[in-house]
Structures are given as C-alpha cells and as structure tokens.
C-alpha cells in the first residue's frame, strides 16, 4: 500500500504523528471526568403545588387533573404520574431520551400557564417545576446537628450558608435538606378560651394576618435630607405574636396569648431526620451530569473546614457517606485489570515470538492504541467509568492482532533474504488490505450496539463507541508505526519462534486432534450440535436482568405504618428500628428520615462498612429483612438501590407495576385486588402499594336544601365548620 510505504520512508513524520496521538490521549485522560457508570440522563421534570388543608381527593381533582390535561399535549412525553397527599401534589413528567430537557421545560411552563385559570383560588403555592435526573443519586451525605442550639437555628445556618456555599462549587447540581426544620411561630388555641369570649378561629386568623405586615413605605424627601421609612409591622418571634390584640371584650383587650399557647416552633413538625440515634439534618449533594464525582467531593471536603469555622462551634458537621470512595475503588480495580491484561498479552506475545524486537514492535501498538482512544472519548464527551474502561480491557487482545499479523508477514519476507527495509515494504504492501479487512470486521460487530434505542442503547453506547475507536486506532497504528519500526528494528534471519520440544509437542497434539476430527466427521458434527443445544438450554435457564446487582455500600430502607398514625407514634416505631439495624456487624451508620414522602412513611439509609470488613451486601440484606419486619405495625422494605433507577419513582422493591384506569373507583378496587393476589404468590415478598385511601376521616354531609332554606351557602358552612368543631370540643370538655 502506498500509505504504508509513506510511513516507512518517513520515520520522523511517523514518530511525530504517533507522539501527537500519545500527547492528545494523555491530556484527554487527565481532563476526563470520572464516574461509576456512563452518563444516562433521563429528561425528567417534577411539578409541585400545595393547598394547605386540602385532602388528597381534592388535590387530585382540583390541582393535579387540570395540570395533567395540559401536560398530556406536550410532545415527547413518555410517562406522567402524580402523587397527591394532604395539601400537596407532585407530578413527575418523564420524556423520551432524545427530548431536549430545556425545550421540555419551556413546554411545561407554558402548560402551567394555560392551566392557571382552572386552578382553585385558595391554592397556597402556585405550581412550580424543577429538572431532575432520577438516575443521579446523591454523591455525598452530610449530617448537621447541635446539642446546644434548637433545630430551627441549625436549619437556618444549613439553608442560608452551608447549602448555598456547597451549591456554588463547580459541578454541584442540587443540595437537598432532609428533615428540614424551618422556623415558624406556632399558635395553639384553646377552644374553651375561644368559646368563653365568643371568638372564632377565623377572627383570630384575620387578626394575626392584619398584625403582621411588611409593606414598602418609601422615603421622605426634604430640601437637605432624604429619610427612608421603616416600621416594626413585621412580627418575627413568638413573644411579639403573644401580645397581638385579637378583639376587645368588656372594653378590655383580648390578646393572642390569652387564647392559647404561642411558642417558637418549626413549619413542619411531622418531618424529621436522625443520624443514628441523634436528631440532625441530612444534607444530600447531587452532581451535574458529565462532571467528575471525585473532584467535586474533594472540593467540598476542602471547603468544609472553612464552612465549619464560619458557623457556631456547637454545630457539628459529619460526612456520613462519600460515594466518591466507592467510585474511586471501582474505577481503580478496572484500571488494575486493564494494566494486568496489557501485561499478560505482552507476555503471551513474547512467549510465542520469543524475540525482544518483535515483541516490542507488537506490544507498542497496545499503549498507543489505548491512549489515543482517550482523545476520541474526550472529544465525544465520555467519562472514565467502568463501562469505558471495560471496553478498553476487552480490546487489548484485538489491538495487538493487527500488529502481530504485520510483523509475521515482514519476518516471512526477511527469511526470503530481503533487507529489512525491502521486507517491510513488501510485507506491508502485501498484508495491508488484509489488516484493513480485519480491523473493519472487528469494528463492524459493535456498530449495531451504537444505534440501539432506549435505555439499553444509551447505557451501552459509550462501551460500543470506545471499543470501536480503539480497534480502528489499532488498525492505523499497525499500518503506520508497526511497519516503520519493523524496517528499523528487525534483522535478517529473525524467526517468530525457534523449534523446540514444547512447540513440537503442541503442534503434534494439534495435528493429531485435527486428524481425528477429519476422520470422524459425523461424530464431530453430532458433538458440535450437542454443544449448541447445551448452550441454547443454558441461555434459557440462566437468570436474566438489565444490570447486575452491585455492592455500593448502601442499603435503602422504606418504612410504612398504618394510615392516619400520629407523628409521635411513627417516630417511636421507627426509632425502635434503629438498634435492630445497628445490631448487624456490617452496618456503620444510619440516616433515619421520618414523615417522608407521606406522613405515615419514612426512609432509612443504611451505610455499610468497607467491603473487606463485612459480608456481602446481599447477605446483610437477607439477615436484616426478618428482624427489621418484626416490629408490630411497621412494615420495612429493604432494597439494594439499582445502579440506574428507571421510571422516575423510588421503588420499594426490585419491580414496579403501574396500573392505569380512567375511572378512579375501578382503579382503586383493582389495585387492592392486584396487591392481594401478589402477596399470595410464593415467589415474591415485600409487596406494597402507594395507594393510601384508608386514612381515617370525618365526613360532613351538607343538606343543601336545608342550608338554602336557612339562607346559608356551602362556602359559609365550610368557613364555620372549624369554629363549630372547636365549640363542640369545648362543650365536650366541660361536660
């Protein structure tokens, strides 16, 4: 081939080209982000809205339904699900993998605007959305606690300083606070005091609203001075609320403190987080797609000492879980495997070529091909992860094949008595098209994987592209560097392997086995057929799955108590779970989150010791399942979190079924029946449903005819219901 001859004639040019590939490959390797798996971005958007006091049915019909009708017309929407609970609605929209998330966000915003006219006026928080990626789990958990300060103060430091500082670190996408305790003034009214003064809760609400204002007052302009106006209209503490005048009775002021208890508290009392057996806030950090997890965590760790120095000394920050350690260990293991594979391949090449010059020429194709592939990976936005490094490990044997074939043919021409230069020219010219066909035939195998659709194609795309690029680069190296080195380093009468007893026995054994197969052709065909049948049978019976179960050092737990349970009872039950899980020798730390995502549910993040100090994750999971579910009234679902969560939901098991029906009564009935039948199946365990329709409630049936005859509207009845209930409670208490 003319191209090969050009590289042979110009060794300096060839060396510079190869060194250029090596330079760009090394620079790309040093600048590539490190992650555990390829970047799999699910275009997912979550929309949330709230209306204080509304039951789930009201949230579903009045808030979720108008929004869902508008969302259903968005192009590329793959799935839509909503969760409606007391006072809140969360709608998860998952789009096709090829849908641009920014374009989808614009469509969602337009849909929310169109649905605004159909939403109730009483809505507390207008619908808002955020882009999420369910495939990205937190890379760092930090526990924040204090023995001296109230949790509301700790929460204030965590929200206004800690999370904002971490959010500004490059690569950080989102910082979440679990168990948030935002400061609020809680007013607990005494029904007897209200009844004795003839006051309703609506009057108290209006008085508090009127007393707490924060209006812009402007400025006073004079001839020589300008004054900014400021007043104390905004109340900021329980002491200030305590003295608010609600009404006058007998010419005496009735203050808010006279009607009940006014105290400093938190906005949501039914939501908390615990680190082991201590109340704390849990900070979870998520990274941006395509960023280096290890670098982000290192940057956060370097920043933490300064953050701690800026906060009160009584606040403790503890890194509970660092996912970068697991990623670093996993990637390091794959790198070691890659280096070991390269060493073994070079050793095998030397054993059979048995010539240092030939071994060097063949082996040099491996680092050049692999390092140059890093430049291709960096240009395509890939990461250094287990999939891409595994692809490089598998192609080590491929990249050296072309070089061996080239060297063998050059040596064959040397044995004819030609000079090294002429042998390199003739040998490379003769074998050039064969190497091209070998390279393309190997690379073409992975082309269908590049164009696979769906999530499987997205996960394997980086693997296929990496191994294809390495094979193609090895073909280029074999057609340029290998013949050039052969013309300079190989000498006349160089043999691939001299004859000795070991190789003679090997060749004799191969010849005898080949002769036996040729003499017994029918038996050989039958044996091949039996082997094919056995392979097909093994393929049928072998367990199948999307990705293998992996040990990430974390066991996720989801707890569920009876519907309608009080927060104190749920807290007591879940705290009983802490010593049970801690008794397992493989558990290092626990994070307990109570009241999430619903008021009768919780979550526990169980962090394991290093792998060399414990059993396997599956064994620990099996040991914990029974004791964790021994508490009466509390169901615990322990799962090994999947490497790539799919569906936009947190599942309490390995499988997630979604039931659809336009009729809610049919759907509820079918879901309960389906759950009952699944629990009877002996092959499955831990069956549960997110259908929560058994919460105890009091139904008030309004007699509209009677109300109309009394000239009372349903709106006025609902506004007075709470006052009637309070007066009834006061009367019952006096009785």
C-alpha positions in Angstrom: 0.0 0.0 0.0 1.2 3.5 -0.9 0.2 4.9 2.5 2.2 2.3 4.4 5.2 2.9 2.3 5.0 6.6 3.1 5.2 5.9 6.8 8.2 3.6 6.2 10.1 6.2 4.2 9.4 9.0 6.6 10.2 7.7 10.1 10.4 11.2 11.7 7.0 12.1 10.4 5.6 8.8 11.7 7.1 9.2 15.1 5.7 12.8 15.3 2.3 11.6 14.3 2.3 8.8 16.9 3.7 11.2 19.6 0.9 13.6 18.8 -1.7 10.9 19.3 0.0 10.0 22.5 0.1 13.6 23.7 -3.6 14.3 23.0 -4.5 11.0 24.6 -2.6 11.7 27.8 -4.1 15.3 28.0 -7.6 13.9 27.4 -7.1 11.3 30.0 -6.1 13.8 32.6 -9.1 16.0 31.9 -11.8 13.4 31.6 -14.4 13.2 34.4 -14.5 10.0 36.5 -17.8 8.3 37.3 -19.1 4.9 38.1 -21.4 4.5 35.1 -21.8 6.3 31.7 -23.9 9.5 31.9 -27.5 8.4 31.5 -29.7 11.4 31.6 -33.5 10.9 31.8 -35.3 14.1 30.7 -37.5 14.3 33.8 -39.4 17.3 35.3 -41.2 17.4 38.6 -44.1 19.8 39.1 -45.3 20.5 42.6 -48.1 22.6 44.1 -49.7 22.9 47.5 -53.0 23.9 49.0 -53.0 23.8 52.8 -55.6 21.6 54.4 -56.9 20.0 51.2 -57.4 16.2 51.2 -55.8 14.0 48.6 -59.0 13.7 46.6 -59.4 17.5 46.4 -55.7 17.8 45.3 -56.2 15.2 42.6 -59.4 16.7 41.2 -58.7 20.4 41.6 -55.0 20.7 41.2 -53.5 17.6 39.5 -56.2 17.0 36.9 -56.1 20.5 35.3 -52.3 20.3 35.1 -52.3 16.8 33.7 -54.7 17.7 31.0 -52.3 20.4 29.8 -49.2 18.3 30.2 -50.6 15.4 28.1 -50.4 17.5 25.0 -46.6 18.1 25.3 -44.6 16.4 22.6 -42.2 13.6 23.6 -43.9 12.9 26.9 -43.2 9.2 27.7 -44.9 8.9 31.1 -46.7 11.0 33.6 -47.5 10.1 37.2 -48.8 12.1 40.2 -48.8 11.7 43.9 -51.5 13.5 45.8 -51.3 13.8 49.6 -52.7 16.1 52.3 -52.2 19.6 50.9 -49.7 18.8 48.2 -49.4 17.4 44.7 -46.3 16.2 42.9 -46.4 15.4 39.2 -43.5 13.6 37.5 -43.1 14.0 33.8 -40.6 11.7 32.0 -39.8 12.4 28.4 -38.2 10.4 25.6 -34.4 10.0 25.9 -33.8 12.1 22.8 -36.0 15.0 24.1 -34.1 18.2 25.0 -34.8 18.9 28.6 -34.6 22.7 28.2 -37.2 22.6 25.4 -39.4 20.3 27.6 -39.1 22.8 30.5 -40.4 25.6 28.3 -43.4 23.4 27.2 -44.1 22.6 30.9 -44.0 26.2 31.8 -46.5 27.1 29.0 -48.8 24.2 30.1 -48.7 25.5 33.7 -49.7 29.0 32.5 -52.6 27.6 30.4 -53.9 25.6 33.4 -53.6 28.6 35.8 -57.2 29.7 35.1 -58.6 26.3 36.1 -56.7 26.1 39.4 -58.6 27.0 42.7 -58.0 30.5 44.1 -57.2 29.0 47.5 -54.0 27.4 46.3 -51.2 28.1 48.7 -48.1 27.6 46.5 -48.5 28.1 42.7 -47.3 25.2 40.6 -43.5 25.2 40.1 -41.2 22.8 38.4 -37.6 21.6 38.5 -35.4 19.5 36.3 -34.4 16.2 37.9 -32.5 13.2 36.9 -33.7 10.0 38.7 -30.5 8.2 37.6 -28.4 10.6 39.7 -28.3 9.6 43.3 -26.6 11.8 46.0 -22.8 11.6 45.9 -22.4 12.9 49.5 -24.4 12.8 52.7 -23.6 15.3 55.5 -25.1 15.2 58.9 -25.6 18.6 60.7 -26.6 18.6 64.3 -26.2 20.5 67.6 -26.7 19.7 71.2 -26.9 23.3 72.3 -28.9 25.1 69.6 -32.6 24.5 68.6 -33.0 22.6 65.3 -34.6 25.7 63.7 -31.4 27.6 64.2 -29.3 24.8 62.9 -31.7 24.6 59.9 -31.2 28.4 59.3 -27.4 28.0 59.2 -27.7 24.9 57.0 -30.1 26.5 54.5 -28.7 30.0 54.3 -25.0 29.3 54.5 -24.0 25.6 54.2 -26.1 24.6 51.2 -25.6 27.8 49.3 -21.8 27.6 49.7 -21.8 24.0 48.5 -24.1 24.9 45.6 -21.5 27.4 44.3 -18.8 24.7 44.0 -18.4 23.8 40.3 -20.1 20.5 39.3 -22.7 20.6 42.1 -26.3 20.4 40.7 -28.5 20.3 43.7 -28.2 20.3 47.5 -31.2 18.8 49.4 -32.1 19.0 53.1 -33.8 16.0 54.6 -35.6 16.6 57.9 -35.8 20.4 57.3 -36.9 22.3 60.4 -37.7 25.8 59.1 -38.5 28.3 61.9 -42.2 29.1 62.4 -44.3 30.5 65.2 -47.0 28.0 66.3 -50.2 29.2 67.8 -52.1 26.5 69.7 -55.6 27.9 70.5 -57.6 26.7 73.5 -61.2 26.0 72.4 -62.5 26.9 75.9 -60.9 30.3 75.8 -62.3 31.0 72.4 -65.8 29.9 73.4 -65.8 31.9 76.6 -65.0 35.1 74.7 -67.3 34.3 71.7 -64.4 34.3 69.2 -64.0 32.1 66.1 -60.8 30.9 64.6 -61.4 33.0 61.5 -61.4 36.1 63.6 -58.1 35.1 65.2 -56.6 34.3 61.7 -57.7 37.7 60.4 -56.2 39.5 63.5 -52.9 37.7 63.1 -52.8 38.5 59.4 -53.5 42.2 59.9 -50.9 42.5 62.7 -48.1 41.0 60.6 -47.4 43.2 57.6 -44.3 44.1 55.6 -45.2 46.9 53.2 -42.9 49.2 51.3 -43.2 52.6 53.0 -41.0 54.7 50.7 -39.0 57.7 51.7 -39.4 61.3 53.0 -37.8 63.9 50.7 -36.7 67.2 52.2 -34.7 70.1 50.9 -31.5 69.0 52.6 -32.1 65.3 53.5 -33.8 62.2 52.4 -35.1 59.7 55.0 -36.0 56.1 54.4 -39.1 54.9 56.3 -39.1 51.7 58.3 -41.5 50.3 60.9 -42.0 47.3 63.0 -45.0 45.9 61.2 -43.5 42.5 60.7 -43.5 40.1 63.6 -40.5 37.8 63.9 -40.8 35.9 67.2 -43.4 34.2 69.4 -43.1 36.9 72.0 -44.2 39.6 69.6 -47.2 37.4 68.5 -48.1 36.8 72.1 -49.2 40.4 72.6 -51.2 40.8 69.4 -54.7 42.1 70.2 -57.4 39.9 68.7 -60.5 41.7 69.9 -62.0 43.7 72.8 -64.4 42.3 75.3 -65.8 44.5 78.1 -63.6 47.3 76.9 -60.6 45.1 77.7 -58.1 43.8 75.0 -58.1 40.1 74.3 -54.5 39.2 73.4 -53.4 36.2 71.4 -51.5 34.8 74.4 -54.8 34.8 76.4 -56.4 32.4 73.9 -53.8 29.6 73.9 -50.1 28.8 73.7 -47.9 30.9 71.4 -44.4 29.4 71.0 -41.4 29.2 68.8 -41.5 26.1 66.6 -41.0 24.7 63.1 -43.0 24.8 60.0 -43.4 21.0 59.6 -43.4 19.1 62.9 -44.1 15.8 61.1 -40.9 15.7 59.2 -37.5 15.0 60.8 -34.2 13.3 60.3 -31.9 11.3 62.6 -28.3 10.3 62.4 -28.0 7.0 64.2 -29.9 7.9 67.5 -29.4 11.7 67.3 -31.7 14.3 65.8 -30.0 16.0 62.8 -30.4 17.5 59.4 -29.2 15.4 56.4 -27.6 17.3 53.6 -27.6 15.3 50.3 -25.4 16.6 47.4 -26.1 15.8 43.8 -23.7 16.4 40.9 -24.2 17.7 37.4 -24.2 15.2 34.6 -20.8 14.6 33.0 -18.8 16.0 35.9 -16.0 14.4 37.9 -17.5 12.9 41.0 -14.2 12.5 42.8 -13.1 16.1 42.1 -16.5 17.5 43.3 -16.3 15.6 46.6 -12.7 16.6 47.1 -13.6 20.3 46.5 -16.5 20.0 49.1 -14.2 18.4 51.6 -11.6 21.2 51.2 -14.3 23.8 51.7 -15.9 22.2 54.8 -13.2 23.4 57.3 -13.8 27.0 56.2 -17.6 26.4 56.4 -17.3 25.0 59.9 -15.2 28.0 61.0 -18.0 30.4 59.9 -20.7 28.7 62.0 -21.2 28.4 65.7 -18.9 25.9 67.4 -21.8 23.9 68.8 -22.9 22.8 65.3 -21.3 19.5 64.2 -20.8 18.5 60.6 -20.2 14.9 59.9 -19.6 13.2 56.5 -21.8 10.2 56.7 -21.4 8.7 53.2 -19.0 9.5 50.5 -19.9 7.9 47.2 -16.6 9.0 45.6 -14.7 6.4 47.6 -16.8 3.6 46.1 -16.4 5.1 42.6 -12.6 5.5 43.0 -12.2 2.0 44.3 -14.3 0.6 41.4 -12.5 2.5 38.7 -9.1 1.7 40.3 -10.0 -2.0 40.1 -10.9 -1.8 36.5 -7.7 0.2 35.8 -5.6 -2.5 37.5 -7.4 -5.2 35.4 -6.6 -3.2 32.3 -2.9 -3.0 33.2 -2.8 -6.7 34.1 -4.4 -7.6 30.8 -1.8 -5.5 28.9 1.0 -7.2 30.8 -0.4 -10.7 30.2 -0.9 -10.0 26.5 2.7 -8.8 26.1 3.9 -11.9 28.0 2.0 -14.2 25.7 3.3 -12.4 22.6 6.9 -12.7 23.9 6.4 -16.4 24.7 5.4 -17.2 21.1 7.5 -14.7 19.2 10.5 -15.2 21.5 12.2 -12.2 20.2 12.6 -8.9 22.0 12.5 -6.7 18.9 9.4 -8.4 17.6 7.7 -8.3 21.0 8.4 -4.6 21.4 7.0 -3.7 18.0 3.9 -5.8 18.6 3.4 -4.6 22.1 3.9 -0.9 21.4 0.6 -0.9 19.5 -1.3 -1.5 22.8 -0.4 1.7 24.7 -0.5 3.8 21.5 -4.0 2.5 20.6 -5.4 2.7 24.1 -4.0 6.2 24.9 -5.1 7.6 21.6 -8.6 6.3 22.3 -8.8 8.6 25.3 -8.7 11.5 22.9 -11.6 10.2 21.0 -13.5 9.5 24.2 -12.9 13.1 25.5 -13.9 14.6 22.2 -17.2 12.7 22.4 -17.9 13.7 26.0 -17.4 10.3 27.5 -16.3 9.6 31.1 -13.7 7.3 32.7 -16.1 4.8 34.1 -16.4 1.0 34.5 -18.0 0.6 31.1 -15.5 2.5 29.0 -12.5 1.0 30.9 -14.0 -2.4 30.5 -14.2 -1.8 26.7 -10.6 -0.9 26.7 -9.7 -4.0 28.7 -11.6 -6.3 26.2 -10.0 -4.7 23.2 -6.4 -5.3 24.4 -6.3 -8.6 22.6 -7.9 -7.0 19.5 -5.4 -4.1 19.1 -2.4 -6.4 19.1 -3.7 -8.8 16.5 -3.1 -6.5 13.5 0.5 -5.7 14.7 1.3 -9.5 15.0 0.0 -10.2 11.5 2.1 -7.3 10.1 5.2 -8.5 11.9 4.7 -12.1 10.9 4.5 -11.2 7.2 7.5 -8.8 7.4 9.6 -11.6 9.0 8.5 -14.0 6.3 10.0 -11.7 3.7 13.1 -11.3 5.8 13.5 -15.1 5.7 13.5 -14.9 1.9 16.8 -13.0 2.1 15.4 -9.4 1.7 16.7 -6.4 3.5 14.7 -5.1 6.5 13.6 -2.0 4.5 12.5 -4.1 1.5 10.9 -6.7 3.6 8.9 -4.0 5.5 7.7 -2.5 2.1 6.8 -5.8 0.5 5.3 -7.3 3.6 3.1 -4.3 4.5 2.0 -3.8 0.9 1.0 -7.5 0.7 -0.8 -7.6 4.0 -2.2 -4.0 4.2 -5.7 -4.8 2.8 -5.9 -7.8 5.0 -5.3 -5.7 8.1 -7.9 -3.2 6.9 -10.5 -6.0 6.5 -9.6 -7.5 9.9 -10.0 -4.1 11.6 -13.3 -3.3 9.9 -14.7 -6.8 10.5 -14.0 -6.4 14.2 -15.3 -2.9 14.4 -18.5 -3.6 12.5 -19.6 -6.1 15.2 -20.2 -3.2 17.6 -22.0 -0.8 15.2 -25.5 -2.2 15.9 -24.9 -1.6 19.6 -24.2 2.1 18.8 -27.6 2.5 17.3 -29.6 0.6 19.9 -32.7 2.5 21.1 -34.0 3.0 24.6 -32.2 2.9 27.9 -30.2 -0.2 26.9 -28.8 1.6 23.9 -28.0 4.7 26.0 -26.1 2.6 28.6 -24.1 0.6 26.0 -23.4 3.4 23.6 -20.3 4.5 25.3 -19.0 1.0 25.6 -19.5 0.3 21.8 -18.0 3.6 20.7 -14.9 3.2 22.9 -14.1 -0.3 21.8 -14.8 0.6 18.1 -12.5 3.6 18.4 -9.7 1.5 19.9 -9.9 -1.1 17.2 -9.8 1.5 14.4 -6.9 3.3 16.0 -5.0 0.0 16.3 -5.5 -0.5 12.6 -4.0 2.9 11.9 -1.0 2.1 14.2 -0.5 -1.3 12.5 -0.4 0.3 9.1 2.0 3.1 10.1 4.1 2.7 13.3 4.4 -1.2 13.1 6.0 -1.4 9.6 8.2 1.6 10.2 9.6 0.0 13.4 9.9 -3.3 11.6 12.1 -1.7 8.9 14.4 -0.3 11.5 14.5 -2.9 14.3 14.0 -6.3 12.7 17.1 -8.1 11.4 17.6 -10.8 8.8 17.0 -14.4 9.8 14.7 -13.3 12.6 12.3 -16.1 13.3 9.0 -15.9 15.1 9.8 -19.0 17.2 12.6 -21.4 17.0 11.7 -25.1 17.1 11.9 -26.8 20.4 10.3 -29.8 22.2 7.5 -27.8 23.8 6.3 -26.3 20.5 6.8 -29.6 18.7 4.6 -31.3 21.2 2.0 -28.6 20.9 1.9 -28.8 17.1 1.8 -32.6 17.3 -1.2 -32.5 19.6 -3.0 -30.1 17.4 -2.2 -32.2 14.3 -3.5 -35.4 16.0 -6.7 -33.7 17.2 -7.3 -32.2 13.7 -6.8 -35.6 12.0 -9.1 -37.3 14.5 -11.9 -34.8 13.7 -11.4 -35.2 10.0 -11.6 -39.0 10.3 -14.8 -38.9 12.4 -16.8 -36.2 10.7 -20.2 -37.4 11.7 -19.2 -37.7 15.4 -17.7 -34.2 15.2 -20.9 -32.8 13.8 -23.0 -34.5 16.5 -20.8 -33.2 19.2 -21.0 -29.7 17.8 -24.8 -30.0 17.7 -25.0 -31.2 21.3 -22.8 -28.3 22.3 -25.1 -25.9 20.6 -28.1 -27.4 22.2 -26.5 -27.2 25.6 -25.6 -23.6 25.0 -29.1 -22.8 24.0 -30.5 -24.5 27.1 -28.2 -22.7 29.4 -29.3 -19.4 27.8 -32.9 -20.2 28.5 -32.4 -21.2 32.2 -29.8 -18.7 33.2 -31.2 -15.7 35.3 -31.7 -12.6 33.2 -31.6 -8.9 34.2 -30.8 -5.4 32.9 -27.8 -4.7 35.1 -26.2 -7.0 37.7 -26.8 -6.3 41.4 -23.9 -4.3 42.7 -22.5 -3.5 46.2 -22.4 0.2 46.6 -22.2 0.1 50.4 -25.7 1.4 50.8 -29.0 -0.4 51.7 -32.1 1.7 51.3 -35.0 1.1 53.6 -38.6 2.4 53.3 -40.9 2.2 56.3 -44.7 2.3 56.3 -47.0 2.4 59.2 -50.8 2.4 59.4 -52.6 5.2 57.7 -53.6 8.0 60.0 -50.9 7.3 62.5 -49.7 10.3 64.6 -46.2 11.7 64.2 -45.3 10.7 67.7 -46.3 7.1 67.2 -44.5 6.9 63.9 -41.4 8.4 65.5 -41.5 5.9 68.3 -41.9 3.0 66.0 -39.2 4.0 63.6 -36.7 4.7 66.4 -37.3 1.2 67.6 -35.8 0.1 64.2 -32.5 1.9 64.8 -31.0 -0.6 67.3 -32.3 -3.6 65.3 -30.4 -2.4 62.2 -27.4 -1.3 64.2 -27.0 -4.8 65.7 -25.8 -6.1 62.3 -22.0 -6.1 62.3 -21.9 -4.8 58.7 -23.7 -1.6 59.5 -21.6 1.5 60.0 -24.1 4.4 60.1 -27.8 5.1 59.7 -29.8 8.0 58.5 -33.5 7.9 59.5 -35.9 10.2 57.7 -39.4 10.3 59.3 -42.5 11.6 57.6 -41.2 11.3 54.1 -42.7 11.2 51.5 -46.0 10.8 53.3 -46.9 11.4 56.9 -47.2 7.6 57.7 -44.0 6.7 55.9 -40.2 7.1 56.4 -36.9 6.2 54.9 -33.7 4.9 56.3 -30.3 5.0 54.5 -28.2 2.2 55.9 -24.4 2.8 55.3 -22.2 -0.3 55.4 -18.6 -0.8 56.5 -15.9 -1.3 53.9 -16.3 -4.4 51.8 -13.2 -6.1 53.4 -14.7 -5.7 56.9 -18.1 -7.3 56.3 -20.2 -9.8 54.5 -21.6 -9.2 51.0 -24.5 -6.7 50.7 -26.9 -9.4 49.7 -26.1 -11.4 52.8 -26.6 -8.4 55.1 -29.8 -7.6 53.3 -31.1 -11.2 53.8 -30.1 -11.1 57.5 -31.8 -7.7 58.2 -35.1 -8.5 56.4 -36.6 -10.7 59.2 -35.6 -8.7 62.3 -36.5 -5.3 60.6 -40.0 -6.6 60.0 -40.5 -7.9 63.5 -41.9 -4.6 64.8 -45.7 -4.7 65.1 -47.5 -2.1 63.0 -44.4 -1.1 60.9 -43.5 -2.6 57.5 -39.9 -2.2 56.4 -38.8 -2.7 52.8 -35.1 -3.1 52.3 -33.6 -2.8 48.8 -30.2 -2.7 47.2 -30.5 0.5 45.2 -30.2 -0.1 41.4 -27.2 1.4 39.6 -29.5 3.2 37.2 -33.0 3.9 38.6 -35.7 3.9 35.8 -39.2 5.3 35.8 -38.7 8.5 37.9 -40.0 6.8 41.1 -38.4 5.4 44.2 -39.4 1.8 44.2 -39.6 -0.2 47.5 -38.6 -3.4 45.7 -37.0 -4.8 42.5 -40.1 -4.5 40.4 -42.6 -1.7 40.0 -46.1 -2.2 38.4 -48.2 0.7 37.3 -51.9 0.3 37.0 -53.9 2.7 34.7 -57.7 3.4 34.6 -59.8 6.4 33.7 -62.2 5.5 36.5 -60.7 6.1 39.9 -63.1 3.7 41.8 -62.2 0.9 39.4 -58.5 1.7 39.7 -58.6 1.7 43.5 -60.6 -1.6 43.6 -58.3 -3.3 41.1 -55.1 -2.1 42.7 -56.2 -3.6 46.1 -57.2 -6.8 44.4 -53.9 -7.0 42.5 -51.9 -6.4 45.6 -53.8 -9.1 47.5 -53.1 -11.6 44.7 -49.4 -10.7 44.5 -49.0 -11.3 48.2 -50.3 -14.9 47.7 -47.5 -15.6 45.2 -44.7 -17.6 46.9 -42.0 -16.2 44.5 -42.3 -12.6 45.7 -42.1 -10.8 49.0 -42.4 -7.3 50.3 -45.4 -6.4 48.2 -46.8 -2.9 48.9 -48.7 -0.2 47.1 -48.6 3.6 47.1 -52.4 3.7 47.2 -53.2 5.4 50.5 -57.0 5.7 50.8 -57.6 4.2 54.2 -56.7 7.2 56.3 -59.4 7.8 59.0 -61.5 10.9 58.2 -64.7 12.6 59.3 -67.2 13.2 56.5 -69.6 16.1 56.7 -72.7 15.7 54.6 -74.2 19.1 53.9 -78.0 19.2 53.5 -78.1 21.7 50.7 -81.9 22.1 50.8 -81.9 22.8 54.5 -79.0 25.2 54.0 -80.8 27.0 51.2 -84.0 27.4 53.3 -81.8 29.0 56.1 -80.1 31.3 53.5 -76.7 29.7 54.3 -74.2 28.9 51.5 -71.9 25.9 51.4 -69.0 28.3 51.4 -70.1 29.8 54.7 -70.7 26.4 56.2 -67.2 25.3 55.4 -65.8 28.5 56.8 -67.7 28.0 60.0 -67.1 24.3 60.4 -63.8 24.7 62.3 -65.5 27.2 64.8 -68.3 24.7 65.4 -65.9 21.9 66.0 -63.9 24.0 68.4 -67.1 25.0 70.3 -68.2 21.3 70.4 -64.8 20.2 71.7 -65.1 22.9 74.4 -68.6 21.8 75.4 -67.5 18.1 75.5 -64.5 19.0 77.7 -66.7 20.9 80.1 -69.1 18.0 80.3 
